[in-house]
Amino acid sequence: MQHLSAPQLIEAIGEDYFTNDLGFTQRNLRHIRATGKFASQWYGEISKKCFEHGVPCPLSAFNMKVIDKEIGNGSDAFQVLDTEKDKEAQG
């Protein structure tokens, strides 16, 4: 699978989609071209359009937040209390 950057996705899908359908300004597009990434909030909409065009939509084209397991915000930092005994023990 080819890994396209955000500027390559703009070219593949067409700039009109981003300006007319999503409301991007020319300034937004310049910023995306300079950074090479879309804001992560646009992944849902853009990935649908990529699918319609048969274009791969890699996560690497988006500015996704990386979970830092060193500071404890990974999924293993959360515990589920399954029993009444566990709930009572937690206070």
C-alpha positions in Angstrom: 0.0 0.0 0.0 1.3 3.4 -1.0 1.7 5.9 1.9 0.4 9.2 0.7 1.0 12.5 2.5 -1.7 15.1 3.1 -0.6 17.2 0.1 -0.7 14.1 -2.1 -4.2 13.3 -0.9 -5.3 16.9 -1.7 -4.0 16.3 -5.3 -5.6 12.8 -5.6 -9.0 13.8 -4.3 -9.1 17.4 -5.7 -8.8 20.7 -4.0 -12.4 21.5 -4.7 -13.6 18.8 -2.2 -11.6 20.4 0.6 -12.6 24.0 -0.1 -16.3 23.4 -1.2 -17.3 20.4 0.9 -15.2 20.7 4.0 -14.8 24.5 4.0 -11.0 24.7 4.0 -9.6 28.0 3.1 -6.5 28.6 0.9 -4.6 29.4 4.1 -5.7 26.0 5.6 -4.5 24.2 2.4 -1.1 26.1 2.5 -0.6 25.0 6.1 -1.4 21.4 5.3 1.0 21.4 2.4 3.7 23.0 4.6 3.3 20.5 7.5 2.4 17.5 5.3 -0.5 16.6 7.7 -4.2 17.1 8.2 -5.6 17.7 11.7 -6.7 14.4 13.2 -10.4 15.6 13.4 -10.7 15.4 9.7 -9.8 11.7 9.4 -13.4 10.4 9.3 -14.6 12.7 6.5 -11.4 12.5 4.4 -11.1 8.7 4.7 -14.7 8.3 3.4 -13.8 10.4 0.3 -10.5 8.5 -0.1 -12.6 5.2 -0.1 -14.9 6.7 -2.8 -11.9 7.5 -5.0 -10.1 4.3 -4.3 -7.2 6.2 -2.7 -5.4 4.9 0.4 -5.9 7.1 3.4 -3.0 6.4 5.8 -3.0 7.6 9.4 0.5 9.0 8.7 -1.2 11.8 6.7 -2.9 13.0 9.9 -1.6 14.6 13.1 -2.7 11.8 15.4 -1.8 11.9 19.1 0.6 9.2 20.3 -0.1 7.5 23.6 2.9 7.8 25.9 2.9 4.6 28.0 5.8 6.0 30.1 3.5 8.5 31.8 0.6 6.1 32.4 -2.0 7.3 30.0 -2.1 4.0 28.1 -5.0 1.6 28.2 -3.2 -0.4 30.9 -3.5 2.5 33.3 -7.3 1.9 33.7 -8.8 -0.8 35.8 -12.3 -2.1 35.7 -13.9 -3.1 39.0 -15.8 -6.3 38.2 -17.1 -7.4 41.6 -18.8 -5.9 44.6 -15.8 -6.9 46.7 -13.5 -4.9 44.4 -15.8 -1.9 44.6 -15.8 -2.1 48.4 -12.1 -2.4 48.6 -11.7 0.7 46.5 -13.7 2.7 49.0 
